[in-house]
Amino acid sequence: MAEPSSGAKNPVMFPKPPAPSPHQTWLWNAPYLAVGIFALAMLIITGLLQWREHDTARSALEADMHWAERTLENRLFNHLEFLRELGREQEFMQLNYESFQVKASRYVRENPEILAVAWVDTDGYVEWVAPNESTATFVGERLSGIRLTALQEALRIRREVVSPDYPDIDRRPLHDLILPVQRGSADLGAFIALQSLETLLRASMPTAFTTRYSLSVIDAEEREVFSNTSVKPSDRQISGRINLNLPNNRLGLEIVAYRAGGVWLTLLPTLLIVLLTAITSVTMLQLRRHAKRRAETEEQLRAAYAFPQAMSQSLITGLRAIDLEGRITFVNAAFCRMTGFDESELVGIKPPYPYWPPEEFAALQNTIDSALGGRAPAGGYEMRIMRKSGERFYVRLYFSPLIDTQGRQIGWMASMNDITEPRRARLELERAHERFETVIDGLDSAVHVADLGSGEILFANRSFQHIFGFDAVGRNSAQITEACRPEADELARDPQTLTHDDLPCELFDGEIRHRLSGHWYHLHERAIRWVDGRIVKVQIAADITDRKRIDEVNLQQQKRLDQTSRLITMGEMASSLAHELNQPLSAIANYCAGCVKRMQAGNYQIDDLLAAMQKASDQAERAGKIIRRMRDMVKKGEPHRQPVALSELIDDTRAFADIEAQRSSTLLLVDIPDTLPRVVVDRIMIEQVLLNLIKNGIEAMSSLPPEERQLQIRARSRDARTVEVIVADRGHGLSEADIEKIFTPFYTTKPDGMGIGLPICRSIIEFHQGRLWVERRHAGGTAFHFTVPQEDKDEHDA
């Protein structure tokens, strides 16, 4: 380990300045205080003089405002009085069109703010206008907007009304002075004087008044309606407002006085006082500057030394300064706490440093040589060092040039952070991520994550890449999975409308076929929040092609098993069918033999022969029906569900069952309501179920006396969607153990039974979305119940 050499000079980077000498500052502050008091007194005197001038100007403004208010009110009162005079003459029918023209035209010429005087009817149509040459309004024109509203309000309250302001064709503000006229209780109309606010101010206010003041007309909503100038006073301290309370309209006249002489004139005394004070202060400052220069230099030295000391005590990052040869010139307290060495043990040391582990000397020497050569990476160096106790730990070291006040590089400054725990956490996270990817890649299911907004694939496991390509990550999910993705109308939710409050949310769960490869997949999609906060979809696709193939094979085997069951049932009934067919065949032979004998003897009548042949034909048709029913029962075909009447289906089944019932002396009782809706079933399949249940019921009652052998077939509506059928016998019944196992394949309670009839019946009923179950009857015997779907009433009506 390197030791500081005796000949090496240890540079002092932060020399300690001398201690500050005491100062008597009050001797220097006394002249400043005297100058300040003098300047303050002069400013107060100047302010008092300006306040007096301002007060005089405000008094003049108040007098002018009072005069302007009286002038405007008198003119407006005169206008209303003129309209009242016209109204009285109109009320007493003393005013005709000619006299109206004379009076109104003269009044308009004398009062230029009145643009025109009009007489309007109660509906707002202008009937008279004076003077004739006025373009403000025209005869026959109808008032509209706020003008019509103001007229209606005047007629309603029967008093004078001043309308709100409105612009004329030149965008100048006008308003109407409206005087309603009545005769008795009837409204005759109204006289309207169109008044220009701009002309009112110019005619009422003399030029000297408008020169001194800026005038603005303000409406009730504090909007500026008109102003006599576009130049606004910069100083609005001397201002006031006159409120003109017109009937049904409130206007204000804002008056602001122009400042005479400019702003700079009022500020000149203040500026002179400030300038003289500043000159005096600068002179005293120059005298003091030389004396303070040395004290300021000493203070700067103390501050420069205090800064690295404060930094050294407050930072948790280790700081180390080395010169251009690698000798340590400065370390802070955090660096010493990390390594366990004192500052005196480190400053002045050249590489190898005492905190270098012996086994890392070569690597750390290459690191310091690279840093001294200016080749340190921006991301710093990750290295392992040791504490004084020998404990090893990991740090990250960043290097930057150390520049002095003259811009020369005098060494390198390094900052060091302990990354032992962050490094351990990062390694654990990397191992956990590796384990996660190993598990996901080991799945047979294809898994990928895609951004819902852009569709970019963010993650895909190996199975997904095998199916859709190894360059899938970063590409568009909709394009990659186009051959195997659900349509938009099959999704449970629209992905584009999802918000973070809806998460997590299932989008799709179902089976879908790959259009290119033909493979079947069970697809499950969910929307979740990704690690960076955005909304993504997670899709898991499990290949179920083999399961689909097995299901298809099982379905074919089930069909063959159903076929075998029907053949077995027909085989068991073959002797009964032969007996049933023997009767019609024997009758046909007898009828034909009798006809032949009569025809040979020549002793016959045509009608007798026809009657005999008709009977033979009926017997042949009977035999044919028996053969057709047997053929339909045993023939192989695809299931075909269609609406059928349950009573018709049970009648066809009885054609087979009656043979066995007659042979065993069993009475079949059928109770089917006429109002029962039709059922949607495969006819042959349900006949097979009924025939099997009837046959089992007949065999269950074989030990009973013939008069007690009764088999009931009932049906009823179970709910709005299904019909329930009950086949009940009065036999020996079933035990609890038999009821639990009766539908198990190859389980039977009959000595010669095969145990496949009832399982097949249950499969047929479940194929029809129904249910088959068995119950014990209280009076003895067993009742088999099954449900089948009934026909939808809407479809039936259609």
C-alpha positions, 0 to 999 in steps of 0.5 A: 500500500502506498504511503505519502512520500516525504519529498512530495509536496501536499497541495493545499486546495482550501487554505484557511484565511485569517480571522476577521478584524472587528469594525465600528460600522456606525461611524460610516453609517452616520453620514448616510443617515443624515443624507437620508433624512434630508432627502426624505424631508424634501420628498415629503414637501414635494408630495404635499405640493403635488397633493394640493395641486391634485385636490384643486384639479378634483374640485374643478372636475366636480364642478364641471361634472355637476354642470354637465349633469344638469346640461344633459338632464335638461336636454333629455327632459326637453326631448321627452317633453316634446314627445309628451306634447305630440302625444297629447295632441295625438290623443285628442286627435289634434295632430295630423301628418302635416303638422307633425312634419312641421313640428318634428322637422323643426325640432330635429333641426334645433336638436342635432342629436335627434336623428328622426321622430317617428310615429309607430303603431302598436305592432311596431310598424312606422307610419310617420317619419320626420323629417322626410329626408331622414335615413334613420328609419322609413315609413312601413319599416317594422321595429325589431330586436331590442327596439321592438322589445322596448316598445312593447315594454312602454305600451305595457307599463304606459310610461316613457321608456328609453331603449337599450343602445343599438348600432346604426348602419354606420355602427354609431350607438343610438337609442330610442326615446319612446312615449306610448300614447293611449286614448282611454284604455286603448293603445294608439301607438307611440312616438319615438325619437331616435337619439345619437349619443355621439351627437348628444355629447358634441352638441351638449358639451362645449369644445373647451370641456371635451378638450380637458376631459375624456368622455365615455358613455357606459351602459348598465353592464359596464360596457363602453358604448361611446367615447369622444376620443380613441386616446385614453388618459394614462393617468385616471386619478382625476376622474368621475362618473355621472349616472343618467337615470333614464326611464328603463335604461341606466347610462353612465358618463365617465369623465377623466381629466387629461394631465396638463404638462405631462407626467415628467413635470410632477416627477422632476422635483423628486428626480432632482432630489434622488439624483443629488442624494445619489451623488452624495452617497456615491462620493461617500461610497468611494471613500469607503470602498478602499477601506472595505476592499481588504475586509471583503477579500478576507470574507471571500476567502472564509466563504470559499473555505466554508463552502467545501466544508459545508458540502463535505458535512452535508452530502451523502455522496463521497467526493474525492479530488486528485491531482494530475498524477493521481495523488489524493488532495481532498476527501469529504466526510461521506467518502471517509465514512464509506471507506472507514479511513480518516482524512489524514490517512488518505490525503497525499496518497498515490495509487494504489490507494489503501481502500483497494482490495489486493485481488482488484489491484490490476483492474483498479489500476487500469481504471485510474490510468484511464481516468487520468488519461481523460477516457472516463465514460459518462456512465462512470466506473462500477468497481469493488473496493474495501473498507478499513475493516476489510469488508468488500462493497460495490461503488460507482465512481464518476470523474469530471475535470477539476478547473481552477479560477484561471481556467486551468485543469489542476486535477480530477474530481470524483463522486462515489456512490455505494451501490451494493444494495441497488446492485443486489436488488438489480441482480435479483430483479434480473434473475426474477425477470429471467425466471419469469421469461423462462416460465412464460417461454416454457408455456405451450400457450402463445402469450403476447402483450400489446398497447391498446392505443398504438397496437405495438407488441410489447412482449411475446413469448416463444410460442407466440413467436413460433406461430406469428414470427420471431420479429413480432415484438415492436410490430402492430398486433392487429397485422400480426394476428390478423389470421387469428383474432376475434372480430370487433363485434365479438368483443365484450367491450370496445377497447378504445373506450376503456379508461384506467377505472375500468381495469382490469377488464375481460375483452374476449374468451372463446374459441377461434380458428386460425384461417391460414394453418387451420388450427383451433385456439382457445383465446383469452384477452384481458385489458390491464395496466402496464408497468409504465401506466398505459393500458395494454391487452394481454392475449393468451392463445392455447392450441386446442386442435387435438382436443377438437379432433378428439371431440369430433371422434367422440361425437362420431362414436356417440352417433354410432352408439345411438344407432346401436341403441336404436338397433338393439331396441328394434331387435328387442321389439322384432318379435312383437313387430312380426306379430303385428305385421302378421295380422295385416298380411294374413288379412290381405291373403284372405281377402285376395283368396276370397276374391279369386274364388268368387271370380273363378266360380263366376258368382261375384258382384263388382261392388263386393270385389271392390270392397274386399280389395279396398280392405286389402289395400287398407291392411297393406297401408297399415303394414307399410306404416309399421315398416316405415316407422321402423326404418325411420327409427333405425336409419342413420342421419344428422340431428335436425331440430325443428318445431313439432307438436308433442302430442303428435310425437307421442302418438307416433311413439305409441305406434311402437309402444302399443305392440309391447303394451298389448303383449304385456297387457299394459294400459298406456295413459296419455295426458297432453294439454291441447294448449301446450306449445310446440317443442323444438327437437329432433323427432327421431331422437326424442321418439327413441328417448320416449320409447326407451322410457316406455319400454323400461316402465312396461318391463318394471311392471311385469311382476304386477297383476295385469289390471294394475299395469298402468303407464302414465305419459304426461306433459306440462309447461315448466317455464317460459322456455321449456316443456317437461315430460313425465313417464311414470310407472307403478313398478317395484321402484328404485333404491337410493343407490340405484337412483345415484348410479342409474345414468352411469354407462353400463350400469343396469338393474335388469338381469339381461340389460346392457346399461347403455339405454339411459346414458344415451337418453341423457346425452340426447336430452342434454344435446337439446339443452334439457335435463333428464332425472328420476324420482320415486313415486309416493304411491310406488313406482318410478317417474322419469322427467325430462325437459326440452325447449319449446318454440319461441312465440315470436318466431311462431307468430312470424 
